[in-house]
């Protein structure tokens, strides 16, 4: 009796842990630097445009606007100084 109760509890705990695991992250491509943000009851973002003009053509007549893709790391200001060079690791 104790073993079956323990097995049932462990099954519930394992199921709860698997169900509450974090979802996989969306893989955003750096090939698409422009996103279309759609507004309304079901808001979403389409990051599949290569230029603002292409995004604006797709946004025509829709409640949304075009913006830079926030998911890519190409957001360094053009006048920012370059990062310092990395020192090589020492081998012991």
N, C-alpha and C positions, 0 to 999 in steps of 0.2 A: 504494500500500500504506500509506504513512504517513497519507494523508488518511482512509482508511477506519478505520484504528486510532484516529486522533484523533477522528473522528466517533463511534466506539463508546464511547470514554472519556467524551466530552462528554455522550453520551446517558445513560450510567450515572450520571455526576455530577449531571446535571439531574434524573434520576429520584429519586436519593437525596435531593436537596434538597427536592423537592416532597413526598416521602413523610415527611420529618421536619419539615415545617412545623407550627407550633403549631395546635391545633384552635381553632375559633371558640368564644368564651365563651358560656356559657348566658345567655340574656336573662331575668333575673328581674324580675318586675313588683312595683312598690311597692304595688300594690292588694292584695297578699296578705301581710300582716305576720306570719303565723304559719306555721311549718313543722312537718311531722311527720317525725321522724327514725326510720327503721325500722332495727332491728338484726338481725343474723343473718349467714349466709354471703354474701348479696348485699345489703349495706347500701346504702341510698339515702335521699334526702330529698325529700319532697313539699312544695313551698311553694305551696300553692293554697288556703289557708284564711284567712278574714277575722276569725276569733275563736278564742280558746283553746277555747271550748265546742264549736265546730264541729270543730276538730281532735281534741279528746278523743273525740267521738262517732265519728269515723272511725278513731281508734286503738283503739277498744274491741275487745279480743280479739286484738290484734296486738302483737308485741314491739317497742314503740317509745314515744316520748314526744314531747310538743309543746314547741316552743321558739320564741323570737322569730326572725324571718327575719334571718339574718346578712348577707344580700346587699343589704339596703337601707340607706340612709344616715340613717335616722330613729333613730339611737341616741344622740342628744345628751341628756344628763341634764336633767331639767326645771328644776333649780336652777342650771344652768350659766349664767354670764353670756353675753350675746350677743357675737358677734364684733365687733371694732371696725369702724366704717364705712370703706368703701373710698374713697380719695381719687380724684377724677377725673384722668384722664391729661391731661397737658399737650400741646397741639398746637404744633408748631414751624413 
